Amino acid sequence: MGTSVLSLRIDGELLDRLRDHAAKRGMSVQDYVVGTLVRDDFDERFQTAVEETERFYGVP
Protein backbone atom coordinates (compact mmCIF):
# COMPACT_ATOMS: atom_id res chain seq x y z
CA MET A 1 0.00 0.00 0.00
CA GLY A 2 1.38 3.39 -0.99
CA THR A 3 0.96 6.75 0.61
CA SER A 4 -0.96 9.82 -0.49
CA VAL A 5 -1.09 13.43 0.55
CA LEU A 6 -4.13 14.95 2.22
CA SER A 7 -4.20 18.70 2.61
CA LEU A 8 -6.54 20.29 5.15
CA ARG A 9 -7.55 23.84 5.82
CA ILE A 10 -8.34 24.17 9.51
CA ASP A 11 -9.11 26.93 11.95
CA GLY A 12 -6.13 28.40 13.81
CA GLU A 13 -7.71 27.59 17.18
CA LEU A 14 -8.14 23.94 16.20
CA LEU A 15 -4.53 23.77 15.01
CA ASP A 16 -3.37 25.17 18.35
CA ARG A 17 -5.37 22.49 20.18
CA LEU A 18 -3.95 19.79 17.92
CA ARG A 19 -0.43 21.07 18.59
CA ASP A 20 -1.08 20.94 22.35
CA HIS A 21 -2.43 17.38 22.21
CA ALA A 22 0.43 16.24 19.98
CA ALA A 23 3.07 17.91 22.18
CA LYS A 24 1.70 16.19 25.30
CA ARG A 25 2.35 12.88 23.56
CA GLY A 26 5.70 13.89 22.08
CA MET A 27 4.31 13.65 18.56
CA SER A 28 4.12 15.85 15.50
CA VAL A 29 0.69 17.20 14.58
CA GLN A 30 0.75 15.01 11.47
CA ASP A 31 1.48 11.84 13.47
CA TYR A 32 -1.16 12.75 16.06
CA VAL A 33 -3.87 13.29 13.41
CA VAL A 34 -2.99 10.12 11.52
CA GLY A 35 -2.96 8.12 14.75
CA THR A 36 -6.36 9.51 15.69
CA LEU A 37 -7.81 8.60 12.30
CA VAL A 38 -6.36 5.08 12.43
CA ARG A 39 -7.69 4.54 15.96
CA ASP A 40 -11.16 5.78 14.95
CA ASP A 41 -11.14 3.49 11.90
CA PHE A 42 -10.15 0.52 14.08
CA ASP A 43 -12.94 1.32 16.56
CA GLU A 44 -15.52 1.36 13.75
CA ARG A 45 -14.27 -1.91 12.25
CA PHE A 46 -14.17 -3.57 15.69
CA GLN A 47 -17.74 -2.46 16.47
CA THR A 48 -18.93 -3.80 13.12
CA ALA A 49 -17.25 -7.14 13.83
CA VAL A 50 -18.93 -7.33 17.25
CA GLU A 51 -22.34 -6.58 15.73
CA GLU A 52 -21.88 -9.21 13.00
CA THR A 53 -20.80 -11.80 15.58
CA GLU A 54 -23.86 -11.04 17.72
CA ARG A 55 -26.14 -11.43 14.68
CA PHE A 56 -24.45 -14.71 13.76
CA TYR A 57 -24.94 -16.16 17.24
CA GLY A 58 -28.38 -14.62 17.67
CA VAL A 59 -27.49 -12.48 20.67
CA PRO A 60 -30.48 -10.24 21.44
CHARMM-style PDB file with segment names, atoms N, HN, CA, C and O in Angstrom:
ATOM      1  N   MET     1       0.844  -1.167   0.000  1.00  0.00      PROA
ATOM      2  CA  MET     1       0.000   0.000   0.000  1.00  0.00      PROA
ATOM      3  C   MET     1       0.894   1.234   0.000  1.00  0.00      PROA
ATOM      4  O   MET     1       1.831   1.334   0.791  1.00  0.00      PROA
ATOM      5  N   GLY     2       0.596   2.166  -0.888  1.00  0.00      PROA
ATOM      6  HN  GLY     2      -0.165   2.085  -1.531  1.00  0.00      PROA
ATOM      7  CA  GLY     2       1.378   3.388  -0.990  1.00  0.00      PROA
ATOM      8  C   GLY     2       0.846   4.467  -0.066  1.00  0.00      PROA
ATOM      9  O   GLY     2      -0.061   4.239   0.735  1.00  0.00      PROA
ATOM     10  N   THR     3       1.422   5.627  -0.197  1.00  0.00      PROA
ATOM     11  HN  THR     3       2.159   5.812  -0.848  1.00  0.00      PROA
ATOM     12  CA  THR     3       0.963   6.748   0.608  1.00  0.00      PROA
ATOM     13  C   THR     3       0.440   7.838  -0.309  1.00  0.00      PROA
ATOM     14  O   THR     3       0.797   7.907  -1.484  1.00  0.00      PROA
ATOM     15  N   SER     4      -0.402   8.676   0.239  1.00  0.00      PROA
ATOM     16  HN  SER     4      -0.692   8.619   1.195  1.00  0.00      PROA
ATOM     17  CA  SER     4      -0.955   9.816  -0.486  1.00  0.00      PROA
ATOM     18  C   SER     4      -0.882  11.039   0.404  1.00  0.00      PROA
ATOM     19  O   SER     4      -0.624  10.937   1.604  1.00  0.00      PROA
ATOM     20  N   VAL     5      -1.109  12.180  -0.187  1.00  0.00      PROA
ATOM     21  HN  VAL     5      -1.319  12.263  -1.161  1.00  0.00      PROA
ATOM     22  CA  VAL     5      -1.088  13.431   0.547  1.00  0.00      PROA
ATOM     23  C   VAL     5      -2.511  13.923   0.720  1.00  0.00      PROA
ATOM     24  O   VAL     5      -3.304  13.908  -0.221  1.00  0.00      PROA
ATOM     25  N   LEU     6      -2.827  14.358   1.927  1.00  0.00      PROA
ATOM     26  HN  LEU     6      -2.183  14.371   2.692  1.00  0.00      PROA
ATOM     27  CA  LEU     6      -4.127  14.954   2.222  1.00  0.00      PROA
ATOM     28  C   LEU     6      -3.858  16.337   2.785  1.00  0.00      PROA
ATOM     29  O   LEU     6      -3.155  16.478   3.785  1.00  0.00      PROA
ATOM     30  N   SER     7      -4.401  17.333   2.164  1.00  0.00      PROA
ATOM     31  HN  SER     7      -4.972  17.219   1.352  1.00  0.00      PROA
ATOM     32  CA  SER     7      -4.199  18.703   2.612  1.00  0.00      PROA
ATOM     33  C   SER     7      -5.491  19.195   3.261  1.00  0.00      PROA
ATOM     34  O   SER     7      -6.577  19.022   2.707  1.00  0.00      PROA
ATOM     35  N   LEU     8      -5.366  19.799   4.420  1.00  0.00      PROA
ATOM     36  HN  LEU     8      -4.484  19.939   4.870  1.00  0.00      PROA
ATOM     37  CA  LEU     8      -6.535  20.287   5.149  1.00  0.00      PROA
ATOM     38  C   LEU     8      -6.407  21.777   5.431  1.00  0.00      PROA
ATOM     39  O   LEU     8      -5.315  22.286   5.681  1.00  0.00      PROA
ATOM     40  N   ARG     9      -7.513  22.446   5.387  1.00  0.00      PROA
ATOM     41  HN  ARG     9      -8.400  22.032   5.184  1.00  0.00      PROA
ATOM     42  CA  ARG     9      -7.551  23.838   5.818  1.00  0.00      PROA
ATOM     43  C   ARG     9      -8.335  23.842   7.122  1.00  0.00      PROA
ATOM     44  O   ARG     9      -9.522  23.518   7.140  1.00  0.00      PROA
ATOM     45  N   ILE    10      -7.667  24.211   8.215  1.00  0.00      PROA
ATOM     46  HN  ILE    10      -6.703  24.474   8.200  1.00  0.00      PROA
ATOM     47  CA  ILE    10      -8.336  24.172   9.513  1.00  0.00      PROA
ATOM     48  C   ILE    10      -8.178  25.506  10.231  1.00  0.00      PROA
ATOM     49  O   ILE    10      -7.260  26.282   9.967  1.00  0.00      PROA
ATOM     50  N   ASP    11      -9.080  25.730  11.119  1.00  0.00      PROA
ATOM     51  HN  ASP    11      -9.825  25.099  11.334  1.00  0.00      PROA
ATOM     52  CA  ASP    11      -9.112  26.928  11.948  1.00  0.00      PROA
ATOM     53  C   ASP    11      -7.847  27.011  12.807  1.00  0.00      PROA
ATOM     54  O   ASP    11      -7.345  25.987  13.271  1.00  0.00      PROA
ATOM     55  N   GLY    12      -7.338  28.207  13.018  1.00  0.00      PROA
ATOM     56  HN  GLY    12      -7.745  29.039  12.642  1.00  0.00      PROA
ATOM     57  CA  GLY    12      -6.134  28.401  13.812  1.00  0.00      PROA
ATOM     58  C   GLY    12      -6.274  27.893  15.236  1.00  0.00      PROA
ATOM     59  O   GLY    12      -5.325  27.352  15.804  1.00  0.00      PROA
ATOM     60  N   GLU    13      -7.457  28.065  15.814  1.00  0.00      PROA
ATOM     61  HN  GLU    13      -8.228  28.504  15.353  1.00  0.00      PROA
ATOM     62  CA  GLU    13      -7.708  27.593  17.178  1.00  0.00      PROA
ATOM     63  C   GLU    13      -7.629  26.069  17.251  1.00  0.00      PROA
ATOM     64  O   GLU    13      -7.067  25.510  18.193  1.00  0.00      PROA
ATOM     65  N   LEU    14      -8.199  25.407  16.247  1.00  0.00      PROA
ATOM     66  HN  LEU    14      -8.656  25.860  15.481  1.00  0.00      PROA
ATOM     67  CA  LEU    14      -8.141  23.944  16.202  1.00  0.00      PROA
ATOM     68  C   LEU    14      -6.693  23.481  16.046  1.00  0.00      PROA
ATOM     69  O   LEU    14      -6.273  22.524  16.697  1.00  0.00      PROA
ATOM     70  N   LEU    15      -5.938  24.150  15.195  1.00  0.00      PROA
ATOM     71  HN  LEU    15      -6.279  24.927  14.667  1.00  0.00      PROA
ATOM     72  CA  LEU    15      -4.533  23.775  15.007  1.00  0.00      PROA
ATOM     73  C   LEU    15      -3.761  23.928  16.316  1.00  0.00      PROA
ATOM     74  O   LEU    15      -2.926  23.087  16.651  1.00  0.00      PROA
ATOM     75  N   ASP    16      -4.037  24.993  17.049  1.00  0.00      PROA
ATOM     76  HN  ASP    16      -4.715  25.677  16.777  1.00  0.00      PROA
ATOM     77  CA  ASP    16      -3.372  25.170  18.346  1.00  0.00      PROA
ATOM     78  C   ASP    16      -3.702  24.023  19.289  1.00  0.00      PROA
ATOM     79  O   ASP    16      -2.821  23.514  19.982  1.00  0.00      PROA
ATOM     80  N   ARG    17      -4.975  23.611  19.319  1.00  0.00      PROA
ATOM     81  HN  ARG    17      -5.691  24.025  18.756  1.00  0.00      PROA
ATOM     82  CA  ARG    17      -5.368  22.494  20.184  1.00  0.00      PROA
ATOM     83  C   ARG    17      -4.702  21.201  19.742  1.00  0.00      PROA
ATOM     84  O   ARG    17      -4.266  20.406  20.575  1.00  0.00      PROA
ATOM     85  N   LEU    18      -4.623  20.988  18.428  1.00  0.00      PROA
ATOM     86  HN  LEU    18      -4.978  21.633  17.751  1.00  0.00      PROA
ATOM     87  CA  LEU    18      -3.949  19.791  17.918  1.00  0.00      PROA
ATOM     88  C   LEU    18      -2.476  19.798  18.297  1.00  0.00      PROA
ATOM     89  O   LEU    18      -1.923  18.764  18.670  1.00  0.00      PROA
ATOM     90  N   ARG    19      -1.844  20.953  18.203  1.00  0.00      PROA
ATOM     91  HN  ARG    19      -2.293  21.793  17.900  1.00  0.00      PROA
ATOM     92  CA  ARG    19      -0.435  21.070  18.595  1.00  0.00      PROA
ATOM     93  C   ARG    19      -0.249  20.726  20.067  1.00  0.00      PROA
ATOM     94  O   ARG    19       0.693  20.025  20.437  1.00  0.00      PROA
ATOM     95  N   ASP    20      -1.162  21.229  20.909  1.00  0.00      PROA
ATOM     96  HN  ASP    20      -1.927  21.799  20.608  1.00  0.00      PROA
ATOM     97  CA  ASP    20      -1.081  20.941  22.346  1.00  0.00      PROA
ATOM     98  C   ASP    20      -1.213  19.450  22.618  1.00  0.00      PROA
ATOM     99  O   ASP    20      -0.422  18.879  23.369  1.00  0.00      PROA
ATOM    100  N   HSD    21      -2.215  18.821  22.007  1.00  0.00      PROA
ATOM    101  HN  HSD    21      -2.857  19.286  21.398  1.00  0.00      PROA
ATOM    102  CA  HSD    21      -2.426  17.380  22.210  1.00  0.00      PROA
ATOM    103  C   HSD    21      -1.219  16.578  21.725  1.00  0.00      PROA
ATOM    104  O   HSD    21      -0.759  15.654  22.396  1.00  0.00      PROA
ATOM    105  N   ALA    22      -0.716  16.951  20.547  1.00  0.00      PROA
ATOM    106  HN  ALA    22      -1.089  17.702  20.002  1.00  0.00      PROA
ATOM    107  CA  ALA    22       0.431  16.240  19.979  1.00  0.00      PROA
ATOM    108  C   ALA    22       1.665  16.417  20.871  1.00  0.00      PROA
ATOM    109  O   ALA    22       2.394  15.457  21.121  1.00  0.00      PROA
ATOM    110  N   ALA    23       1.896  17.634  21.346  1.00  0.00      PROA
ATOM    111  HN  ALA    23       1.305  18.414  21.142  1.00  0.00      PROA
ATOM    112  CA  ALA    23       3.068  17.912  22.180  1.00  0.00      PROA
ATOM    113  C   ALA    23       3.022  17.117  23.482  1.00  0.00      PROA
ATOM    114  O   ALA    23       4.058  16.651  23.955  1.00  0.00      PROA
ATOM    115  N   LYS    24       1.840  16.957  24.063  1.00  0.00      PROA
ATOM    116  HN  LYS    24       0.998  17.336  23.678  1.00  0.00      PROA
ATOM    117  CA  LYS    24       1.701  16.186  25.299  1.00  0.00      PROA
ATOM    118  C   LYS    24       2.120  14.733  25.100  1.00  0.00      PROA
ATOM    119  O   LYS    24       2.541  14.060  26.041  1.00  0.00      PROA
ATOM    120  N   ARG    25       1.998  14.262  23.868  1.00  0.00      PROA
ATOM    121  HN  ARG    25       1.656  14.809  23.104  1.00  0.00      PROA
ATOM    122  CA  ARG    25       2.349  12.877  23.557  1.00  0.00      PROA
ATOM    123  C   ARG    25       3.709  12.759  22.870  1.00  0.00      PROA
ATOM    124  O   ARG    25       4.130  11.668  22.482  1.00  0.00      PROA
ATOM    125  N   GLY    26       4.388  13.897  22.725  1.00  0.00      PROA
ATOM    126  HN  GLY    26       4.047  14.783  23.039  1.00  0.00      PROA
ATOM    127  CA  GLY    26       5.701  13.895  22.079  1.00  0.00      PROA
ATOM    128  C   GLY    26       5.619  13.548  20.600  1.00  0.00      PROA
ATOM    129  O   GLY    26       6.511  12.900  20.053  1.00  0.00      PROA
ATOM    130  N   MET    27       4.547  13.985  19.964  1.00  0.00      PROA
ATOM    131  HN  MET    27       3.823  14.511  20.409  1.00  0.00      PROA
ATOM    132  CA  MET    27       4.308  13.647  18.561  1.00  0.00      PROA
ATOM    133  C   MET    27       4.220  14.915  17.722  1.00  0.00      PROA
ATOM    134  O   MET    27       3.998  16.009  18.241  1.00  0.00      PROA
ATOM    135  N   SER    28       4.399  14.747  16.417  1.00  0.00      PROA
ATOM    136  HN  SER    28       4.579  13.858  15.995  1.00  0.00      PROA
ATOM    137  CA  SER    28       4.116  15.850  15.501  1.00  0.00      PROA
ATOM    138  C   SER    28       2.605  15.920  15.311  1.00  0.00      PROA
ATOM    139  O   SER    28       1.892  14.956  15.589  1.00  0.00      PROA
ATOM    140  N   VAL    29       2.124  17.059  14.840  1.00  0.00      PROA
ATOM    141  HN  VAL    29       2.704  17.843  14.614  1.00  0.00      PROA
ATOM    142  CA  VAL    29       0.692  17.198  14.578  1.00  0.00      PROA
ATOM    143  C   VAL    29       0.262  16.170  13.536  1.00  0.00      PROA
ATOM    144  O   VAL    29      -0.803  15.566  13.662  1.00  0.00      PROA
ATOM    145  N   GLN    30       1.075  15.973  12.521  1.00  0.00      PROA
ATOM    146  HN  GLN    30       1.941  16.464  12.418  1.00  0.00      PROA
ATOM    147  CA  GLN    30       0.754  15.008  11.475  1.00  0.00      PROA
ATOM    148  C   GLN    30       0.601  13.608  12.060  1.00  0.00      PROA
ATOM    149  O   GLN    30      -0.381  12.923  11.775  1.00  0.00      PROA
ATOM    150  N   ASP    31       1.556  13.179  12.872  1.00  0.00      PROA
ATOM    151  HN  ASP    31       2.354  13.736  13.104  1.00  0.00      PROA
ATOM    152  CA  ASP    31       1.483  11.844  13.468  1.00  0.00      PROA
ATOM    153  C   ASP    31       0.277  11.712  14.397  1.00  0.00      PROA
ATOM    154  O   ASP    31      -0.376  10.670  14.436  1.00  0.00      PROA
ATOM    155  N   TYR    32      -0.010  12.776  15.141  1.00  0.00      PROA
ATOM    156  HN  TYR    32       0.521  13.623  15.110  1.00  0.00      PROA
ATOM    157  CA  TYR    32      -1.156  12.751  16.057  1.00  0.00      PROA
ATOM    158  C   TYR    32      -2.467  12.587  15.282  1.00  0.00      PROA
ATOM    159  O   TYR    32      -3.309  11.768  15.651  1.00  0.00      PROA
ATOM    160  N   VAL    33      -2.637  13.364  14.210  1.00  0.00      PROA
ATOM    161  HN  VAL    33      -1.953  14.028  13.910  1.00  0.00      PROA
ATOM    162  CA  VAL    33      -3.869  13.295  13.414  1.00  0.00      PROA
ATOM    163  C   VAL    33      -4.005  11.933  12.744  1.00  0.00      PROA
ATOM    164  O   VAL    33      -5.085  11.342  12.758  1.00  0.00      PROA
ATOM    165  N   VAL    34      -2.933  11.434  12.164  1.00  0.00      PROA
ATOM    166  HN  VAL    34      -2.056  11.914  12.152  1.00  0.00      PROA
ATOM    167  CA  VAL    34      -2.986  10.122  11.515  1.00  0.00      PROA
ATOM    168  C   VAL    34      -3.308   9.039  12.545  1.00  0.00      PROA
ATOM    169  O   VAL    34      -4.129   8.159  12.283  1.00  0.00      PROA
ATOM    170  N   GLY    35      -2.672   9.099  13.700  1.00  0.00      PROA
ATOM    171  HN  GLY    35      -2.005   9.813  13.912  1.00  0.00      PROA
ATOM    172  CA  GLY    35      -2.957   8.119  14.752  1.00  0.00      PROA
ATOM    173  C   GLY    35      -4.408   8.158  15.198  1.00  0.00      PROA
ATOM    174  O   GLY    35      -5.016   7.115  15.441  1.00  0.00      PROA
ATOM    175  N   THR    36      -4.963   9.356  15.305  1.00  0.00      PROA
ATOM    176  HN  THR    36      -4.470  10.203  15.108  1.00  0.00      PROA
ATOM    177  CA  THR    36      -6.362   9.510  15.693  1.00  0.00      PROA
ATOM    178  C   THR    36      -7.280   8.909  14.638  1.00  0.00      PROA
ATOM    179  O   THR    36      -8.247   8.224  14.972  1.00  0.00      PROA
ATOM    180  N   LEU    37      -6.986   9.160  13.379  1.00  0.00      PROA
ATOM    181  HN  LEU    37      -6.201   9.717  13.108  1.00  0.00      PROA
ATOM    182  CA  LEU    37      -7.806   8.602  12.297  1.00  0.00      PROA
ATOM    183  C   LEU    37      -7.725   7.080  12.260  1.00  0.00      PROA
ATOM    184  O   LEU    37      -8.741   6.410  12.071  1.00  0.00      PROA
ATOM    185  N   VAL    38      -6.538   6.535  12.436  1.00  0.00      PROA
ATOM    186  HN  VAL    38      -5.713   7.079  12.589  1.00  0.00      PROA
ATOM    187  CA  VAL    38      -6.359   5.082  12.432  1.00  0.00      PROA
ATOM    188  C   VAL    38      -7.105   4.457  13.604  1.00  0.00      PROA
ATOM    189  O   VAL    38      -7.765   3.430  13.441  1.00  0.00      PROA
ATOM    190  N   ARG    39      -7.008   5.057  14.773  1.00  0.00      PROA
ATOM    191  HN  ARG    39      -6.471   5.891  14.907  1.00  0.00      PROA
ATOM    192  CA  ARG    39      -7.695   4.538  15.957  1.00  0.00      PROA
ATOM    193  C   ARG    39      -9.202   4.562  15.754  1.00  0.00      PROA
ATOM    194  O   ARG    39      -9.892   3.602  16.100  1.00  0.00      PROA
ATOM    195  N   ASP    40      -9.719   5.661  15.192  1.00  0.00      PROA
ATOM    196  HN  ASP    40      -9.159   6.441  14.911  1.00  0.00      PROA
ATOM    197  CA  ASP    40     -11.157   5.776  14.950  1.00  0.00      PROA
ATOM    198  C   ASP    40     -11.613   4.725  13.942  1.00  0.00      PROA
ATOM    199  O   ASP    40     -12.674   4.123  14.107  1.00  0.00      PROA
ATOM    200  N   ASP    41     -10.819   4.505  12.904  1.00  0.00      PROA
ATOM    201  HN  ASP    41      -9.957   4.994  12.770  1.00  0.00      PROA
ATOM    202  CA  ASP    41     -11.144   3.494  11.897  1.00  0.00      PROA
ATOM    203  C   ASP    41     -11.161   2.108  12.533  1.00  0.00      PROA
ATOM    204  O   ASP    41     -12.050   1.309  12.242  1.00  0.00      PROA
ATOM    205  N   PHE    42     -10.183   1.810  13.403  1.00  0.00      PROA
ATOM    206  HN  PHE    42      -9.460   2.459  13.639  1.00  0.00      PROA
ATOM    207  CA  PHE    42     -10.149   0.518  14.083  1.00  0.00      PROA
ATOM    208  C   PHE    42     -11.390   0.346  14.949  1.00  0.00      PROA
ATOM    209  O   PHE    42     -12.004  -0.721  14.945  1.00  0.00      PROA
ATOM    210  N   ASP    43     -11.767   1.391  15.697  1.00  0.00      PROA
ATOM    211  HN  ASP    43     -11.268   2.257  15.700  1.00  0.00      PROA
ATOM    212  CA  ASP    43     -12.942   1.315  16.564  1.00  0.00      PROA
ATOM    213  C   ASP    43     -14.199   0.984  15.769  1.00  0.00      PROA
ATOM    214  O   ASP    43     -15.017   0.173  16.202  1.00  0.00      PROA
ATOM    215  N   GLU    44     -14.352   1.616  14.602  1.00  0.00      PROA
ATOM    216  HN  GLU    44     -13.687   2.275  14.251  1.00  0.00      PROA
ATOM    217  CA  GLU    44     -15.520   1.359  13.752  1.00  0.00      PROA
ATOM    218  C   GLU    44     -15.510  -0.085  13.239  1.00  0.00      PROA
ATOM    219  O   GLU    44     -16.537  -0.762  13.265  1.00  0.00      PROA
ATOM    220  N   ARG    45     -14.352  -0.550  12.773  1.00  0.00      PROA
ATOM    221  HN  ARG    45     -13.517   0.001  12.751  1.00  0.00      PROA
ATOM    222  CA  ARG    45     -14.269  -1.912  12.252  1.00  0.00      PROA
ATOM    223  C   ARG    45     -14.498  -2.933  13.359  1.00  0.00      PROA
ATOM    224  O   ARG    45     -15.134  -3.961  13.126  1.00  0.00      PROA
ATOM    225  N   PHE    46     -13.990  -2.664  14.558  1.00  0.00      PROA
ATOM    226  HN  PHE    46     -13.473  -1.829  14.747  1.00  0.00      PROA
ATOM    227  CA  PHE    46     -14.174  -3.572  15.688  1.00  0.00      PROA
ATOM    228  C   PHE    46     -15.659  -3.636  16.063  1.00  0.00      PROA
ATOM    229  O   PHE    46     -16.196  -4.720  16.290  1.00  0.00      PROA
ATOM    230  N   GLN    47     -16.317  -2.484  16.128  1.00  0.00      PROA
ATOM    231  HN  GLN    47     -15.882  -1.603  15.944  1.00  0.00      PROA
ATOM    232  CA  GLN    47     -17.738  -2.458  16.474  1.00  0.00      PROA
ATOM    233  C   GLN    47     -18.562  -3.222  15.438  1.00  0.00      PROA
ATOM    234  O   GLN    47     -19.495  -3.941  15.795  1.00  0.00      PROA
ATOM    235  N   THR    48     -18.227  -3.072  14.182  1.00  0.00      PROA
ATOM    236  HN  THR    48     -17.469  -2.488  13.892  1.00  0.00      PROA
ATOM    237  CA  THR    48     -18.930  -3.796  13.121  1.00  0.00      PROA
ATOM    238  C   THR    48     -18.743  -5.305  13.293  1.00  0.00      PROA
ATOM    239  O   THR    48     -19.690  -6.076  13.133  1.00  0.00      PROA
ATOM    240  N   ALA    49     -17.522  -5.718  13.617  1.00  0.00      PROA
ATOM    241  HN  ALA    49     -16.753  -5.092  13.747  1.00  0.00      PROA
ATOM    242  CA  ALA    49     -17.249  -7.145  13.825  1.00  0.00      PROA
ATOM    243  C   ALA    49     -18.051  -7.687  15.007  1.00  0.00      PROA
ATOM    244  O   ALA    49     -18.573  -8.800  14.941  1.00  0.00      PROA
ATOM    245  N   VAL    50     -18.151  -6.915  16.079  1.00  0.00      PROA
ATOM    246  HN  VAL    50     -17.727  -6.011  16.132  1.00  0.00      PROA
ATOM    247  CA  VAL    50     -18.928  -7.335  17.251  1.00  0.00      PROA
ATOM    248  C   VAL    50     -20.397  -7.492  16.867  1.00  0.00      PROA
ATOM    249  O   VAL    50     -21.034  -8.481  17.229  1.00  0.00      PROA
ATOM    250  N   GLU    51     -20.931  -6.524  16.140  1.00  0.00      PROA
ATOM    251  HN  GLU    51     -20.413  -5.720  15.845  1.00  0.00      PROA
ATOM    252  CA  GLU    51     -22.338  -6.583  15.734  1.00  0.00      PROA
ATOM    253  C   GLU    51     -22.606  -7.786  14.825  1.00  0.00      PROA
ATOM    254  O   GLU    51     -23.626  -8.459  14.977  1.00  0.00      PROA
ATOM    255  N   GLU    52     -21.702  -8.060  13.887  1.00  0.00      PROA
ATOM    256  HN  GLU    52     -20.874  -7.514  13.763  1.00  0.00      PROA
ATOM    257  CA  GLU    52     -21.879  -9.206  12.996  1.00  0.00      PROA
ATOM    258  C   GLU    52     -21.806 -10.516  13.775  1.00  0.00      PROA
ATOM    259  O   GLU    52     -22.561 -11.447  13.491  1.00  0.00      PROA
ATOM    260  N   THR    53     -20.915 -10.598  14.744  1.00  0.00      PROA
ATOM    261  HN  THR    53     -20.301  -9.842  14.975  1.00  0.00      PROA
ATOM    262  CA  THR    53     -20.799 -11.800  15.580  1.00  0.00      PROA
ATOM    263  C   THR    53     -22.074 -12.006  16.387  1.00  0.00      PROA
ATOM    264  O   THR    53     -22.561 -13.131  16.499  1.00  0.00      PROA
ATOM    265  N   GLU    54     -22.618 -10.933  16.947  1.00  0.00      PROA
ATOM    266  HN  GLU    54     -22.223 -10.019  16.856  1.00  0.00      PROA
ATOM    267  CA  GLU    54     -23.856 -11.043  17.722  1.00  0.00      PROA
ATOM    268  C   GLU    54     -25.009 -11.506  16.840  1.00  0.00      PROA
ATOM    269  O   GLU    54     -25.827 -12.325  17.260  1.00  0.00      PROA
ATOM    270  N   ARG    55     -25.073 -10.980  15.611  1.00  0.00      PROA
ATOM    271  HN  ARG    55     -24.409 -10.315  15.270  1.00  0.00      PROA
ATOM    272  CA  ARG    55     -26.144 -11.429  14.681  1.00  0.00      PROA
ATOM    273  C   ARG    55     -25.962 -12.904  14.337  1.00  0.00      PROA
ATOM    274  O   ARG    55     -26.938 -13.652  14.264  1.00  0.00      PROA
ATOM    275  N   PHE    56     -24.720 -13.321  14.126  1.00  0.00      PROA
ATOM    276  HN  PHE    56     -23.928 -12.714  14.185  1.00  0.00      PROA
ATOM    277  CA  PHE    56     -24.446 -14.711  13.760  1.00  0.00      PROA
ATOM    278  C   PHE    56     -24.890 -15.665  14.858  1.00  0.00      PROA
ATOM    279  O   PHE    56     -25.476 -16.713  14.587  1.00  0.00      PROA
ATOM    280  N   TYR    57     -24.601 -15.287  16.118  1.00  0.00      PROA
ATOM    281  HN  TYR    57     -24.124 -14.436  16.338  1.00  0.00      PROA
ATOM    282  CA  TYR    57     -24.942 -16.163  17.241  1.00  0.00      PROA
ATOM    283  C   TYR    57     -26.327 -15.878  17.808  1.00  0.00      PROA
ATOM    284  O   TYR    57     -26.754 -16.527  18.763  1.00  0.00      PROA
ATOM    285  N   GLY    58     -27.029 -14.911  17.226  1.00  0.00      PROA
ATOM    286  HN  GLY    58     -26.683 -14.384  16.450  1.00  0.00      PROA
ATOM    287  CA  GLY    58     -28.383 -14.618  17.667  1.00  0.00      PROA
ATOM    288  C   GLY    58     -28.472 -13.976  19.025  1.00  0.00      PROA
ATOM    289  O   GLY    58     -29.440 -14.190  19.754  1.00  0.00      PROA
ATOM    290  N   VAL    59     -27.459 -13.179  19.382  1.00  0.00      PROA
ATOM    291  HN  VAL    59     -26.672 -13.005  18.790  1.00  0.00      PROA
ATOM    292  CA  VAL    59     -27.489 -12.479  20.670  1.00  0.00      PROA
ATOM    293  C   VAL    59     -28.511 -11.348  20.564  1.00  0.00      PROA
ATOM    294  O   VAL    59     -28.459 -10.547  19.631  1.00  0.00      PROA
ATOM    295  N   PRO    60     -29.433 -11.283  21.516  1.00  0.00      PROA
ATOM    296  CA  PRO    60     -30.480 -10.238  21.441  1.00  0.00      PROA
ATOM    297  C   PRO    60     -29.953  -8.845  21.658  1.00  0.00      PROA
ATOM    298  OT1 PRO    60     -30.719  -7.882  21.621  1.00  0.00      PROA
TER     299      PRO     60
END
